[in-house]
Structure formats: structure tokens, C-alpha cells
């Protein structure tokens, strides 16, 4: 009897605290695509046709649509997308549409917190608004689909497809400009700050101090006397190696640069170091 009671208790507990899991009618879809050097992520829920008339019936013409089901559809960009004369800045946006028979209006909307469409539509939250033509396709697309197609290094398309309707949203990218800038930077060699950072790291980690000096010399060569903080660092590394004569000269240059911009702190630090290094140099 006790065993039966225990089994019944377990069964009741399972029913009371368990959770029935069933598939969602409009499953979540996440897509990520790199186009050129830009990453695009789209997250949306995918309703199905289920023998219904979609556009003009289930989704009324000239009504704002969440472009999917459940939560609003979102699109995230790591860099700008260019739609003809409109530029969409990097960030995350809700993707709303207003379907009509011959064309759709597409909205990239800054406010993301809505379940479906916003309770109050704010024009100020529209980052970009576009109008694109509808293409009637022969084969029925049963489940609402968003795709990224016709990809090149500098362009692509966002495609919206459902039932026999397809809408293409072409875009271009600044990939070419970014690549040219990257190539130029590499071919021009490291910047003064790159040399300075490398030299400072070697100094702080007490690695190859001769190499640190070489990098810091390149840094001050590129920047000139105005980079008094770089000359200060060079002086410290030179002093660390026992080259007090060179350290004094670098510190004096740092004093001159700091004095020109009124940086009293660097003037005082360098003068104190110069005084100490002169003592060590004359030992």
C-alpha cells in the first residue's frame, strides 16, 4: 500500500511541476552573414501559409506588419549599409514593412521593445524608409523567409518571400574603401603610436631593452619634439640600460616639448631625472 502511495505521489508531482513542450507555430530563425567585411544578423519568427491567403487578407494591405510573427523582427549591422541615397548606420533595428499589391514600404526602426508593431509609431525612430517593388513568383513559399542573396564584396540583397510574393532590398557597402585604407596603413608601416606601444610594453615587461629603444626612436622620429611623453619614455629606457648620456639628451628634448605646451609636470620629472643621471654619468 505504501509503495502504491509513493508511486501515485511521484506521478502527481510530475504532472504538477512538469512542463509540456510543443513546437511553436512560428519557429524562431537566426541568420548571420558576412558580406564583404560587414556582418549582418537577422532574427525573426517564421509563420506558415497553411492554405490561407496571405497578403491582402491575413496581412491587410497598407497596414504595418512586424515582418514575421511574435516579437518584432530585428536586423543587426557591424557596418553601414547603403540603400541608394540612404545610409543605415551600424547598430540593431526592428524591421517593419507595409505591404501593398505592387510595392512595399520598408522601415528600419530604432525602437526594439515591441511585441509586434509599436503601440505608438514615432517618425523620429525611423532610421531609413524605403519603397520596393513586389515580384510575383510562380512557386508558393509556404513559410515566410528572409534571405541574404546576390552577395559580392560590395553589395547584396535582403529578400523577403512568402506565398507568391517576393521583395528584394538591394544594398551596397563601403568594403572597397575599407580595404584600400587597410592596405595603405599596412604598406605605410606601423604608426608612431604602434612603435611607442611596442617599446613601452618591452620596457614595462623588462624584455629586450635594445629593441625597445629602437622602437621608441622610430616613434619620436615620426612624431617629433611635440611628443614629449615619448621622449620621456625613451630617456627612461636608455637610463635603464646605463646609457645616461643618451638618456639626458632625450630628457632635455622632452623638457623642451613639454615647456612649449605648459606641461609643468613633465618638465619637473625630466629635470629631476637629468640631475640624477648626471651624477651617475660622472661616477
N, C-alpha and C positions, 0 to 999 in steps of 0.2 A: 504493500500500500504506500509505503514511504517512497519507494522507487518511482511509482506512478505519479506521486505528487511532485517529485523533483523534476521528472520529465515534463510534466504539464507546466511547471513553473518556468522551465527553460524555454519552452515553446511560447509561452505568454510574453516572456522577456524579449525574445527575438522579434515577435510581432509588434510589441510596444515601442521598442527602441531601434528597430531596423529601418532601413530606407529603401524603398523600391526605386530602382534605377531604370529609366526608359530612355530610348533615343529621343533627341529633340526634333521637332518637326522641321525646324530651320537650323541645321547644324552650323557651328562656327567654322570659319575658314580664315587662315592667316597665310598670306603670301609675302615673300621677300625676294626682291630682285635688284641686282646691281646693274645699272645702266651707265656705261662709261665709268666714271668714278663716283657715281651717286647711288646711294642705297634708298630704295623705295619699299615701304612696308604697308600693306593694306590688310585690315581686319574687318570682317563682315560676316553676317549670318545669311544663309542661302535658302530662301523659300523655294518650293517647287510648284509647278503649274497645276498638277492634279486635275486635269480636264477643265480648268477654269479659263475664262477669257481674262487675260491679264491687263493689258494697257487699254484704257478707255472704259473698263468695267471694274475689276478688282482694284486697280490703281487708276483713279479718275484723272482724266486729262486736266492739265493746268493746276493740279494740286501738288503741294510739296511732298516729296517722298524721301524716306530715310535711306533709300538706295540699298535695300536689303530688308532684313527683319530684325526684331528685338532691339538691342542697343543700336545707336547710330553707327553707321559705317565710318571708319577712320582711315586716313592716309598719312604716313609719316615720311618726311624727306630729310636726307642728310645734306642736301644742297638745293639750290634754286631750280625750279622747273619754269620754262618759258613757254607760254601759250600765245603765239602770235605776238601781240604788243603787251600782253600781261605777264607779269613775273610773280611767281609764287615763292615766297621766301622759305628757307629751311624751317622745319617745325612739324607739328602734328595738327591735322584739321579733320573736322567732320565733313563727309562728302554727301551733300544733299542734291537732289535733282527734281526738276519739274517736267515730267514727261508730257509731250503733246504728240499728235499724229505724225507730223512731219519733222519736228525738231524737239530737242530737249534743252532746258536751261540747267547748267551745272553750277553748283555753288561749293566753293571751298570755304568752310565756316570755322571761325576761330574758337567758338564755344563748343566744348566736348561733352558737357554734363547731361545731355538729354537722353531719355529713353524714347527713341523715335525722333519726332521733329520737336524743335524748341517750343515751349509754351508761348513765348513771345519772340517773334523774329526781329532781330536787331540788324539793321543795314550796316552799322559800324563793324559788325563781326564778320562781314563778308570780305574775305581776303581777295578772292578772284571770282568773277562771274563770267561764264561762257555760254554761248549758244551753239549747239552742234546738230547736224542733220541726222535723221533716222534712216537706217538702211534696213529694208525688209529682206530677211534671209529665208531660204527655202525650207531648211530643216528646223524643226522645233527644238529649241533648247529647253529641256524640261526643268532644269534647276538654275536659278539665277546665278550668273557667273561674271566675275570681274577678272580680266586678264591684262597682262602687260606684254604687248606684242610688237612686231616690226622693230626690233631693237638694233640700234647701231651705237657707236661710241658717243654720238652727239644727239641722238633722238630716240623716240619711241612712241607708243600709243597706249593709253588706258582704254580698254574695250569693255563695254557694259552689254551683256547679252542675256535675253530671256524671251521665251516663247519664239516668235519670229522677228523680234526686234533686236537690232544691234546699233550701238552708238560708239563711235570712235572719237577719242580725245587726244589728238596728236600733241606732242611737246618736244622741245629741244633743250639742250644742255650747254653749259659752258665748258665742256670737257676739254676742247682744244686749247682754250686759253689757260686752263689749269695745268695741262701737260707742258705747254710751252714755258709757263712760269717755273714749273718744277725743273725742266731741263736746263733753263737758264741759270737757276740757282745752283744746280749741281755743277754745271760747266764753269760757272764763275768761281767755284771753290767755296770753302767754308767762310762764313761771315766773321767779323771781329768778335762778336759775342760767342760764336761757336768756339773759336780759339781760346777766348777768355775762360769759358766754362770748362773746357778740357784742361787747361792749365791750372785753374783753381781746384778742380777735382783731384788732379795728381798731387798738388801741394797739400790739400787737406787730408788725403789718404797716404801721404808720405811715400808715393810711388817714385817713378823716375823723375827727379827734380830737374835734371838737364833737359829732359823732354818738356817738362812744364815751362821752363824758361823759354824754350824755342817757341812754344805756342803763345805764350804771353807776349813775346817780342813781335810776333805776327799780328797779334791783337792790337798793340799800341801803334804798330806801323800803319795799320789800316785806319785807326781812329784818330791818331794824332794826339797832341798835347791836351786837348779838351777832355780826353778820357783819363782824368787824374786818378780815378779809382783803379784803373787797370795798371797804371804806372806804380801805384802803391803796392798792388799785389805782386808785380814783377820785382819790386825792391825787396819785399819780404822773402820771396823765393831765393833771390840772389844772395841775400844775407844768410839764409838757411844753409846755403852751400859754402859759405865762408868768403864769398866774393863781395867784400864790403865796399870796395871801390866802385863797382858797378851798381851796387845797391844804393849808395849815396847819390850817384848821378840820377838814377831812376826816381829816387825820393825827391830830389830837387826839382825834377820836371813835374812831379805830382804836385809839389808846393806851388809852382808857377800856375799850373792849370786850375788848382783849387782856389787860389787867390783871385783869379780873374772872375770867378763866379761867386766869390764871397763865402766859400765853404771853409769856415774857420776851423772846424773840427779836423779836417784833413790836413790843413796847414800845421796845426799843433801836433798831430800824430807824427807827421813826417819829420818835422823839426826835432822832435824828441828822439826819433829813431836815428836821424842823421848824427845827432850829438853822441848817442851810444855807439854807433858804428865807427865814428871817427876815433873813439877811444880804442876800440878793438882793432882797428886798422893800424894804429900806431904802437901796438904792443909788440 
